[in-house]
Amino acid sequence: SFKERAGFCIGREGRGSAEMIFRVQTTAWTRRRALLGGLSLLSLSACSSFDFPSFGNPAPPSNGPLAQGQSFGTGPVRVALLLPLSGDASLSAVALSMLNGAQLAMDFIASNAQMADNITLVVKDTGPTAQGAAAAASQAVQEGASLILGPLKADQVNAAGGVARSAGLPLIGFSNNSGAAQPGVFLLNVLPESEVKRSMGYAKSQGRRAFAGIFPNNAFGQIQQAAFQQAASDLGVRVVGTYNFGSEAEARAVVTQIAPTLLAGQVDTLFLPDRATAPSFGALLGQAQVPAGGILIVGSADWNADPSILATAFLNGAIYPAVDDRGYQALLPLYQQKFGGTPHPLVTIAYTAVILANAATLVNAQPRYDRALLTSPGGFNGRDGVFRFLADGRSEYALVI
């Protein structure tokens, strides 16, 4: 069965809502992303475990055309890895960590005598645009790739996914925007639906029954609000109100509206998913004389390790969903030894994706990476814990609070 274990997401897309300026100091705890061992196919094979190898730049598979881009591995099946390695400094820094994580996965495969070298991984730079992602995916298709991993952003996943679907290839993207998922285009990331249901389910288990949520007027807020409403329906809890803001003035107006219901005890749980503005809302609620600790504040996975959130007194005792960080900590010394520095938390997703792509049960299936196998209900155990793909392309992770 699909057991609730640990999972967590960093690098939320679309959280660029208006940032307000109020800050207060305190201390709090935090968790980092988890990397649990190698990947295992829980239901497809008898819990086969996976690890990493040493790679170089070997010749491409003999049954296909020469591939453009750096390649790793010696396996007969070509897999493309699409990442925004150029054109945007912030994106390329994340992409480089993910590329390094993919290399560590290939190292593990090559060095593990119990694992076959099933794939050759070909890296393609998408740049920061959807057009670049579509072009990279088209090139991968022309070169005979059997699977596409990446890209990172939702618009790029949409563009590359359209190319992959037209060619009949599965794509496993890295966006955490569930709107990019569709049949055959899978998202290997913690999605809002999973995290909201986990955190609201925990709140319900603590006796909380009356919920309200405050959401930014952007794509991130829309997705979080829809997930909030769906989770409330699934869990049978009452939503007292939902509020939206797009500016500091609107945020202040929201606090003016909601404070009386909080003070009257009509709401016992307040959902504040937006990382950028959660500290400011905490300060505003404190100014409105809402007692700290009187209501349960629920954040999103995007809160993880944010220093402003950790320094906001009103948010002491708040909860958010996360992955256990043991997996990340296990990978960290390997990364530092080979590449130096500290990897972005999404390094674990790239690592898991490569191990999954090399899994014999999937790569040797007919057709390769058969959708029925990818969506097996038993799921997989990767560096961020237990996860599974749904038929609509979304993923579900088991999360900790």
C-alpha positions in Angstrom: 0.0 0.0 0.0 1.0 3.6 -0.4 2.4 4.5 3.1 2.7 8.0 4.4 6.4 8.6 4.9 8.4 11.7 4.1 8.6 14.2 1.3 9.1 17.9 0.7 9.2 20.6 -2.0 11.4 23.6 -2.4 11.5 26.1 -5.3 7.9 27.0 -5.6 6.9 28.5 -8.9 4.7 31.6 -9.1 5.1 32.9 -5.6 5.9 36.5 -6.7 3.1 38.2 -4.8 3.5 41.6 -3.3 6.2 41.5 -0.6 5.4 43.6 2.5 7.9 45.0 4.9 6.9 44.1 8.5 9.3 41.7 10.3 9.7 40.5 13.9 12.3 38.3 15.4 12.1 34.9 17.0 13.5 31.4 16.7 12.0 28.3 15.1 12.9 24.9 13.7 13.2 23.9 10.1 13.6 20.9 8.0 15.3 20.4 4.7 14.5 18.2 1.8 14.8 14.5 2.2 16.8 12.0 0.3 16.0 8.5 1.3 18.3 5.9 -0.2 18.2 4.8 -3.9 15.0 4.3 -5.8 12.9 1.2 -5.4 10.0 -0.1 -7.4 7.6 -1.0 -4.7 5.0 -2.7 -6.7 6.7 -3.5 -10.0 9.6 -5.6 -8.6 10.4 -7.0 -5.3 11.6 -3.7 -3.8 14.7 -3.5 -6.0 17.1 -0.9 -4.7 19.1 1.5 -6.8 22.3 3.6 -6.4 24.9 5.7 -8.4 27.9 5.2 -10.9 30.9 7.0 -12.4 30.2 8.4 -15.8 32.1 10.0 -18.6 31.4 10.9 -22.2 31.0 7.5 -23.8 29.8 6.8 -27.3 26.1 7.1 -27.9 23.9 4.0 -28.3 24.8 2.2 -31.5 21.2 2.0 -32.7 20.6 5.8 -33.0 22.0 9.0 -34.5 24.7 11.0 -32.7 23.2 13.1 -30.0 24.0 16.7 -29.4 24.9 17.6 -25.8 26.9 16.2 -23.0 26.2 12.5 -22.3 26.8 10.1 -19.5 26.5 6.3 -19.3 26.9 3.4 -21.7 23.4 1.9 -21.8 21.6 1.1 -25.0 18.5 3.3 -24.3 18.8 7.0 -24.8 17.2 9.3 -22.2 17.2 13.1 -22.6 17.6 15.4 -19.6 16.3 19.0 -20.3 17.5 21.8 -18.0 17.7 25.6 -18.2 21.5 25.7 -17.9 21.8 29.2 -19.5 20.1 32.5 -19.9 18.9 33.1 -16.4 21.4 33.1 -13.5 18.9 32.0 -10.8 17.4 29.2 -12.9 20.8 28.0 -14.2 22.1 27.7 -10.6 19.3 25.4 -9.8 19.7 23.5 -13.1 23.4 23.0 -12.4 22.7 21.4 -9.0 20.2 19.1 -10.8 22.7 18.2 -13.5 25.2 17.3 -10.9 22.6 15.2 -9.1 21.9 13.4 -12.3 25.6 12.7 -12.7 25.8 11.3 -9.2 22.9 9.0 -10.1 24.7 7.8 -13.2 27.9 7.3 -11.1 25.8 5.1 -8.8 24.5 3.0 -11.6 27.9 2.5 -13.1 29.5 1.5 -9.8 26.8 -0.9 -8.7 27.5 -4.4 -9.7 23.8 -5.4 -9.1 22.5 -2.8 -11.6 22.7 -2.9 -15.3 23.7 0.2 -17.3 20.5 0.5 -19.2 20.6 4.1 -20.3 22.7 6.8 -21.8 21.8 10.2 -20.5 22.0 13.1 -22.9 21.8 16.6 -21.4 20.2 19.4 -23.4 20.1 23.1 -22.4 16.7 24.6 -22.8 17.6 28.1 -21.8 14.8 29.9 -19.8 12.1 29.9 -22.4 9.3 27.6 -23.5 10.6 27.8 -27.1 14.0 26.6 -26.0 12.3 23.7 -24.2 10.3 22.7 -27.2 13.4 22.9 -29.4 15.4 20.7 -27.0 12.5 18.2 -26.8 12.3 18.1 -30.6 16.0 17.4 -30.9 15.7 14.6 -28.3 12.9 13.0 -30.3 14.9 13.2 -33.5 17.8 11.6 -31.8 15.8 8.6 -30.7 15.3 9.3 -27.0 12.8 6.9 -25.4 12.1 9.2 -22.4 12.5 12.9 -21.6 13.4 14.1 -18.1 12.6 17.7 -17.3 12.4 20.6 -17.9 12.0 22.7 -14.8 9.4 25.4 -15.2 5.7 24.8 -15.9 5.7 26.7 -19.2 8.7 24.7 -20.4 7.1 21.4 -19.3 4.0 22.4 -21.3 6.0 23.1 -24.4 8.3 20.1 -24.2 5.3 17.9 -23.1 3.4 18.8 -26.3 6.4 17.7 -28.4 6.8 14.5 -26.4 3.1 13.6 -26.6 3.1 14.1 -30.3 6.0 11.7 -30.7 4.4 9.2 -28.3 7.1 9.6 -25.7 6.6 9.9 -21.9 8.0 13.0 -20.2 8.8 13.3 -16.5 9.0 17.0 -15.7 10.3 18.8 -12.6 7.7 21.6 -12.2 5.6 21.8 -9.0 2.8 23.5 -10.9 0.1 20.8 -11.2 -1.4 22.7 -14.2 1.5 21.3 -16.3 0.5 17.7 -15.7 -1.4 15.7 -18.3 -1.6 12.1 -19.3 1.9 11.1 -20.4 3.4 14.2 -19.0 4.3 13.4 -15.3 5.5 15.8 -12.6 8.2 14.5 -10.3 7.8 17.1 -7.6 5.7 17.7 -4.5 2.5 19.3 -5.8 0.1 21.6 -3.9 -2.7 19.0 -3.8 -0.5 16.6 -1.9 0.9 19.1 0.5 -2.4 20.8 1.3 -4.3 17.6 1.9 -1.5 16.4 4.1 -1.3 19.5 6.3 -5.1 20.0 6.5 -5.5 16.3 7.3 -3.0 16.8 10.1 -4.9 19.8 11.4 -8.1 17.8 11.4 -6.5 15.0 13.3 -5.7 17.7 16.0 -9.3 18.5 16.3 -9.4 21.5 14.0 -12.6 22.0 12.1 -13.1 25.6 10.9 -10.6 26.7 8.2 -9.9 30.0 6.4 -7.2 30.7 3.8 -5.5 33.8 2.4 -4.1 33.5 -1.2 -2.2 35.8 -3.5 -3.8 36.8 -6.8 -1.3 34.9 -9.0 -1.0 31.4 -10.5 0.5 30.0 -7.3 -2.4 31.4 -5.3 -5.0 30.0 -7.7 -3.5 26.5 -7.5 -3.2 26.6 -3.7 -6.7 27.9 -3.3 -8.2 25.2 -5.5 -6.2 22.6 -3.6 -7.4 24.1 -0.3 -11.1 23.9 -1.4 -10.6 20.3 -2.7 -8.9 19.1 0.4 -11.6 20.6 2.6 -14.2 18.8 0.6 -12.3 15.5 0.7 -11.6 15.8 4.5 -15.1 17.1 5.4 -13.9 20.2 7.2 -15.6 23.6 7.0 -14.2 26.5 5.1 -15.3 29.7 6.8 -13.8 32.0 4.2 -11.2 32.5 1.5 -9.5 35.8 0.9 -7.3 37.1 -1.9 -4.8 40.0 -2.2 -2.6 41.5 -4.9 -1.1 44.4 -3.1 -0.1 45.5 0.4 -3.3 47.6 0.7 -5.4 44.6 -0.2 -3.5 42.5 2.3 -4.2 45.0 5.0 -7.9 45.0 4.0 -7.9 41.2 4.3 -6.6 41.3 7.8 -9.2 43.9 8.7 -11.9 41.5 7.4 -10.6 38.3 8.9 -9.4 39.5 12.4 -12.9 39.7 13.9 -13.7 36.1 13.0 -10.3 35.0 14.4 -10.9 36.9 17.6 -14.4 35.4 18.0 -13.1 31.9 17.6 -15.1 31.3 14.4 -11.9 30.1 12.7 -9.4 27.7 14.4 -7.0 27.1 11.4 -5.6 29.7 9.0 -3.9 28.7 5.8 -1.1 31.1 4.7 0.7 29.3 1.8 2.6 32.3 0.2 6.1 32.3 1.5 7.0 35.9 0.5 4.1 37.5 2.4 3.5 35.1 5.3 5.8 37.0 7.7 4.0 40.3 6.9 0.6 38.7 7.5 2.0 37.4 10.8 3.0 41.0 11.7 -0.4 42.4 10.6 -2.3 39.8 12.5 -0.3 40.6 15.6 -1.0 44.3 15.2 -4.7 43.4 14.9 -4.4 41.9 18.5 -5.0 38.3 17.2 -3.3 36.3 20.0 -0.3 34.3 18.7 -0.9 30.6 19.2 -4.6 31.1 19.4 -5.1 29.7 16.0 -3.2 27.1 14.0 -1.3 28.6 11.1 -0.7 26.3 8.2 2.0 27.1 5.6 3.0 25.5 2.4 6.1 23.3 1.6 7.6 26.5 0.1 8.1 27.8 3.6 11.0 25.5 4.2 14.1 27.2 5.7 12.9 30.7 4.8 14.7 33.0 7.2 12.0 35.6 7.3 9.4 33.1 8.3 11.7 31.7 11.0 12.2 35.2 12.3 8.5 36.0 12.6 7.2 35.7 16.2 3.5 35.3 15.3 4.4 32.2 13.2 5.9 30.2 16.2 4.0 26.9 16.3 2.9 27.1 12.7 3.1 23.9 10.7 3.9 23.0 7.1 4.4 19.8 5.0 7.9 18.7 4.2 10.0 15.8 3.2 12.3 14.2 5.8 15.8 15.5 5.2 17.7 12.3 5.7 18.0 11.6 2.0 19.4 15.0 1.2 21.8 14.7 4.0 23.0 11.3 2.7 23.6 12.8 -0.7 25.3 16.0 0.5 28.8 14.6 1.2 28.9 12.8 -2.1 27.9 16.0 -3.9 30.5 18.1 -2.0 33.2 15.6 -2.6 32.7 15.6 -6.3 31.5 19.1 -7.1 32.1 21.2 -4.0 29.5 23.7 -2.6 26.0 23.0 -1.4 23.4 21.7 -3.9 19.9 23.2 -4.3 17.3 20.9 -2.7 15.9 20.0 -6.1 19.1 17.9 -6.6 17.2 15.0 -5.2 14.5 15.1 -7.9 17.1 14.9 -10.6 18.8 12.0 -8.8 15.5 10.1 -8.4 14.5 10.7 -12.0 17.7 9.2 -13.4 17.5 6.2 -11.2 13.9 5.7 -12.2 14.8 6.0 -15.9 17.4 3.3 -15.5 15.0 0.9 -13.7 15.0 -2.4 -15.7 11.3 -3.0 -15.2 10.6 0.3 -17.0 13.3 0.5 -19.5 12.8 -3.1 -20.8 9.1 -2.9 -20.9 7.2 -3.1 -24.2 6.6 -0.3 -24.9 9.5 1.3 -22.9 8.4 3.3 -19.9 4.9 2.0 -20.3 2.3 4.3 -18.8 0.6 1.5 -16.8 3.9 0.7 -15.1 4.7 4.4 -14.4 1.3 4.8 -12.8 1.4 1.6 -10.7 -0.5 2.4 -7.4 2.3 1.0 -5.3 4.5 3.8 -6.5 8.3 4.2 -6.0 10.7 5.0 -3.2 13.1 7.8 -4.2 15.4 10.3 -2.6 12.5 12.3 -1.4 10.6 9.3 -0.1 7.6 7.4 -1.3 5.8 8.8 -4.3 3.6 7.7 -7.2 2.3 9.0 -10.5 -1.4 9.4 -11.2 -3.0 8.8 -14.6 -3.4 12.5 -15.1 0.3 13.1 -14.7 0.3 14.5 -11.2 2.3 12.9 -8.4 1.5 12.1 -4.8 4.2 12.2 -2.1 4.0 11.0 1.4 4.9 14.0 3.6 5.8 14.8 7.2 4.5 17.7 9.1 
